[in-house]
Amino acid sequence: NCTIFAYGQTGTGKTYTMEGIRETSGANARWQLSRHAGIISRSVQHIFDHLKRCGSDYSVKVSHLELYKEELLDLLNPGAEELRIYDQKNDNASTVVHNLTEISVGNP
């Protein structure tokens, strides 16, 4: 699991830092690793590069949420049911967001 977290006041550049600038536009637009790439695209590329070097089978799923004014928002499915966050008590104690959309992604 990987978490990228940005925190700060409105207008301080969190979105730019996380997402960067899209180099292309339209339905098939992709985030390119350019000097304007954000942390998310750089991290995903790094993960895929590592997995490719390992040479084994893998699958990657992503989710994207925003915590704004104490409300959780599913950025991959804005009309989704209310999201709930809770600690999962088991051998691998973790934090879980119930109803958060996950999508499978391939190597960019």
N, C-alpha and C positions, 0 to 999 in steps of 0.2 A: 504494500500500500504506500501511496505517496500523497502528501498533503502540501499544497502551496497556499500560504496564508498571507494576506496583505491587510494592514490595519492603518488607519489614519483619518485625518479630517477630510471633508469634502474638498475637492479641487487640488489635492496634493500629488496627483499622478499615479494613483494605485492602478487604475484601469490601463493606462499606458504601460506601466511597468509589467503588469500581468499579461496583457494581450499584445502590446506593440502596435505596429501599423500594418494593415493588410496591404500587400504589394499588388494584388490583383483584385478584381471585383467580379460580381456576377454569380450565377448559380454554382459554378465549379471553382469558386475562389478557394485558394489554399493559403495557409500561413507559410510563408517562405522564411528560411533562416537567412535573414539579411541583417544589416546593422540595426534595423528597426524592429527586429523580432523581440517578443516579450518573453518573460520567464516561462510561461506555459508552453509555448512552441519550442523553446530551447530544451526544456526538460523532457518533453515528449520525444523529441528527436534523439536526445541522449539515451533515453530508455530503449528506443528501438535500435539504436546503434549497438548498445550493450547486448540486447537479446539476439541480434543478428550475429554478433561475434561468438556468442555461446553456442550457436548452431543447433539448439533444441527447439522442439515445438513450443509454442506459447500462444496465449490470447491476452489481449489488453482491452479493458473496459474503462470508460471514463464517466465521470459525473461532474457537474459544475453547479455550485450553489453560492448564494450570496446571503450573508447575514446583514440585514439593514434595519435599523431601529427595532432590534430584538425580534425580527421576523425572518424566518428562513425562506429563501426563494429558490426554486428549481430553475436554473437558467437554461437548461436544455428542454424544459417543458413548462413554460410560464403559466399555463392554465391547470397545472397539476393540483392534486389534492393537497391539503395542508401537510406540510412536512413536520415530523416530530423527531427530536433528537433524544437519545438515551444511551446510557452505558450498558453494554452487554456484559453480563456477569457469567463468565465461563473461563476455561483454561487460557484463552487468548483475549483477556479483558480488552475490550475495544469500545469505541464510540460509534454508534450507528445512527444514520438518518433514515427513518422510515418513510417510504413513498418517494425517495429520490430516484430520478431517472438515471439509468446506466445504459450506455451504448457501447457496442464493440467497435473498435477502430483498428485500422490497418496501418502499415508502415507508410508514412507520407512520401 
